[in-house]
Amino acid sequence: MIDTTVFLDKKAVYYTLGCKLNFSETSTIAKMLKEAGVRTVRKGEKADICVVNTCSVTETADKKCRQAIHKLVKEHPGAFVIVTGCYAQLKPGQVADIEGVDLVLGAEQKGHLFDYLGTLEKKEKGVAHASATTDIRTFSPSCSRGDRTRYFLKVQDGCDYFCSYCTIPFARGRSRNGSIDELVEQARKVAADGGKEIVLTGVNIGDFGKTTGETFFDLVKALDRVEGIERYRISSIEPNLLTDEIIEYVARSRAFMPHFHIPLQSGSDEVLKLMRRRYDTSLFAAKIAKIRSVIPDAFIGVDVIVGTRGETPEFFEDAYRFIDSLDVTQLHVFSYSERPGTQALKIDYVVTPEEKHARSQRLLALSDEKTRAFYARHRGQEAVVLLEKPKPGMPMHGFTANYIRVETEAHPDWDNRLVRVQLGDFNEDGTALKASIQDA
Ligand code: SF4
């Protein structure tokens, strides 16, 4: 039984690092605390509770988490400090030792916050609760409104893949998911709240269904039928799990947008083997060809990691040539970062930071070229855009179905509205196409 009087009139501050999944989980924590009577701090106020949701994707991410905790402890003296997220799960002891931290909650515990909060009395030393990753079985549902118009619906968590460079399976546990019925219900609530666009998030989304005996394809079809939701985007899906039937369904679906985000990670088959990825370049090329054959104008974003152990200059050149040959729209380029406990550390060949930087610059330039060409070929066309709330005095932005960023003059009260536009030339900084509104 929770003693809710402890929380009455308390104020909390939330700080999230990392991925969309973390943002959506922080908002679930905020919702739980709000229901107990805790409101979010206003500007300039001191918080009674600080919640930090951490990331651990790289060493730099760990460092940023520690800095964020130090800063919050300093800005909100005496506040009860809770740290959760991947860094908390991977190194609970280390996080509990940070000055000012009271409570560390692992992946399994963060959904049961009230079991651990107690009376919010500050501790001499932080207390950590984090189950072994193999014991993490529960799926904590979460759905949040992003800063802008989109909602993020977590459909899956954890990963069973164990790619050689990745710590996520250790931080988030085994693959698990919500049921289709529960997720459809959450989508209905978003629609009732006025939401029009939902981004499906997860760690390895295509693996959806492990715990409920369902499939990602079934989920896609069920969500597509939810009235009021006009747009869905799939945040990222492994190429080997992006089946032809999903691609064909997206091509004819009511609300799944012509927009894919697929992690390639390397365009060299040798490096893919070292990474222990579950596909090769020919499978990846076939997926892109399949998408293009049924949705020629789809936006295709691709993740690439540069400078992984074992990526010799020759392998990188192979990768570059392969990526250059792909008809994709944008590259998300990440520099490899060593993670303790990963199999990749057994590979001898190490890429220097300078070389990583040079490779990353080349791929970013290639990405710019591809994105610009994609945008350029849409000039003069009509499109439907979902407008987002503008900053005061700034133009409005939004995205077309195939994820082209559009800029138009601001109209009060037009955020979250779907409008038909004619796409014009690039805006001043080249980050969007200017558009004139045809009808609203
Ligand atoms: S698929 Fe590989 S890279 Fe992605 S979360 Fe799982 S282990 Fe990590």
Residues whose N, C-alpha, C, O or C-beta is under 5 A from the ligand:
A	BS01	SF4	C159 Y161 F162 C163 C166 I168 V203 N204
